[in-house]
Every structure is written in C-alpha cells, then in structure tokens.
Amino acid sequence: MNQFIEENIGTMHIDTLSHEVHLELINRSQSQNRMMDEFDTMNPSVVREHISSHTLNPVVRMGIMLRGLLDLDDKMKNDLHKLDAQGQSLGLDPKMIEAYLRLQTQVMNLYKCDPSRMMFKNPLNGSSQQ
C-alpha cells in the first residue's frame, strides 16, 4: 500500500487516493479468505486521516503539503483585490500580493526538494522506511 500511495500522491487528490486504498484493503482481505479486521474496514475518511497525519514518507508528506499550498493558492487569488462595501474592486492589495508571492516561492521550493535525500527514505533502494 505504501508504494501505491507514494506513486499516486502526485496524480490523485487525497480523497480519491484514500478511496482507492480503502477498496484495496477490502479486496485484500476478501482474496485472502479471512475475517476483515478493524484496519481492513476503515472508511475512506479514516484512511485519509491516516495518510495525512501518520505518514512520515517524505514523498507523501511533500505531496500533501504541495496540495495544501496549491489549495491556498486558489483561495488567495480571489483575495488579491481590495473590495469596497459593495464588493467593487478598489485595486490590488499590496499585502495580499506580497503574501501570494511568498506562497509561490514556497511552492517552487517544495518542487525543488529531493525526497530521496530526506529521512525515512531507504538510500539503498529508494523505498519508504515506515
């Protein structure tokens, strides 16, 4: 499962990824003809929480962080203009533009990171040490 999560965190939204992991856990327990335990029956939101909060794999952590920054990017774009009481634009807000540009720098710095050189990556084969 760890490899699947690592390989897909950059191409799937965390909700979709969590749903796929949930389905795979059910399929595995059924194919092994055994009783499903609590781990196997975690619903997708619990799987999402587990991936988001408990994973130390740098590829997964960076994917989650990047997704969060990009979500914030979308929200900040709407707040770049100062608005009057009627909602009309009074022009660009210099403080928001400055914050937005700092966010862009953080996004670009995250893209430049090499997760294979970070803790919890196996230097011999690149796999996770979770």
C-alpha positions in Angstrom: 0.0 0.0 0.0 2.8 2.4 0.8 4.2 2.1 -2.7 0.8 2.7 -4.2 0.3 5.8 -2.1 3.8 7.1 -2.9 3.3 6.5 -6.6 -0.1 8.2 -6.8 0.0 11.1 -4.3 1.1 13.4 -7.1 -1.6 12.5 -9.5 -4.6 11.8 -7.4 -6.4 14.0 -4.9 -6.0 12.7 -1.4 -9.8 11.9 -1.2 -9.5 9.7 -4.4 -6.4 8.1 -3.2 -8.0 7.3 0.2 -11.0 5.7 -1.5 -8.7 3.5 -3.7 -6.7 2.4 -0.7 -9.9 1.6 1.1 -11.1 -0.6 -1.8 -7.8 -2.3 -2.0 -7.8 -3.1 1.8 -11.3 -4.7 1.3 -10.1 -6.6 -1.8 -7.1 -8.0 0.0 -9.0 -9.3 3.0 -11.6 -10.9 0.7 -9.0 -12.5 -1.5 -7.2 -14.0 1.5 -10.5 -15.5 2.8 -10.1 -14.2 6.2 -12.2 -12.1 8.5 -11.8 -8.4 8.0 -10.3 -6.7 11.0 -10.7 -3.0 12.0 -7.8 -1.9 9.7 -9.4 -3.5 6.7 -12.8 -1.8 7.2 -11.5 1.7 7.8 -13.7 4.0 5.7 -12.0 6.4 3.2 -12.1 9.3 5.6 -10.2 7.3 8.2 -7.7 6.2 5.6 -7.3 9.8 4.5 -6.7 10.9 8.1 -4.1 8.0 8.5 -2.3 9.1 5.3 -2.4 12.8 6.2 -1.5 12.6 9.8 0.6 9.5 10.4 2.7 9.0 7.2 6.4 10.1 7.5 7.3 9.2 4.0 8.8 12.4 2.5 7.2 11.9 -0.9 3.8 11.5 0.6 4.3 14.4 3.1 5.5 16.7 0.3 2.6 15.7 -1.9 0.2 16.6 0.9 2.0 19.8 1.7 2.1 20.8 -2.0 -1.6 20.1 -2.4 -2.4 22.3 0.6 -0.3 25.1 -0.7 -2.0 24.9 -4.1 -5.4 24.9 -2.4 -4.3 28.0 -0.5 -3.1 29.5 -3.8 -6.5 29.1 -5.3 -8.1 30.9 -2.3 -5.6 33.7 -2.3 -6.1 34.6 -5.9 -9.6 35.7 -5.0 -8.3 38.0 -2.3 -5.7 39.9 -4.3 -8.1 42.9 -4.8 -9.3 45.2 -2.1 -13.0 45.5 -2.2 -15.4 48.3 -1.1 -18.6 47.7 0.8 -20.5 46.9 -2.4 -17.9 44.3 -3.5 -16.3 46.5 -6.2 -12.6 46.3 -6.7 -10.5 49.2 -5.3 -7.4 47.8 -6.8 -4.8 45.3 -5.8 -4.0 44.8 -2.2 -0.2 45.1 -1.8 -0.1 43.0 1.4 -2.0 40.2 -0.3 0.2 40.3 -3.3 3.3 40.1 -1.1 1.8 37.1 0.7 0.8 35.5 -2.6 4.3 35.8 -3.9 5.8 34.3 -0.8 3.4 31.4 -1.2 4.6 31.0 -4.8 8.2 30.8 -3.6 7.2 28.1 -1.1 5.5 26.1 -3.8 8.6 26.4 -6.1 10.9 25.5 -3.2 8.9 22.4 -2.5 9.0 21.3 -6.1 12.9 21.6 -6.0 13.2 19.3 -3.0 14.7 15.8 -3.4 12.7 13.5 -1.2 15.2 10.6 -1.8 17.7 12.5 0.4 15.3 13.0 3.3 14.8 11.0 6.4 12.6 7.9 6.2 13.7 7.1 2.6 15.9 4.0 2.2 19.0 5.1 0.5 19.7 1.7 -1.0 16.5 1.3 -3.0 14.5 4.5 -2.5 11.7 2.7 -0.7 10.0 4.0 2.3 11.0 3.2 5.8 7.6 3.3 7.5 
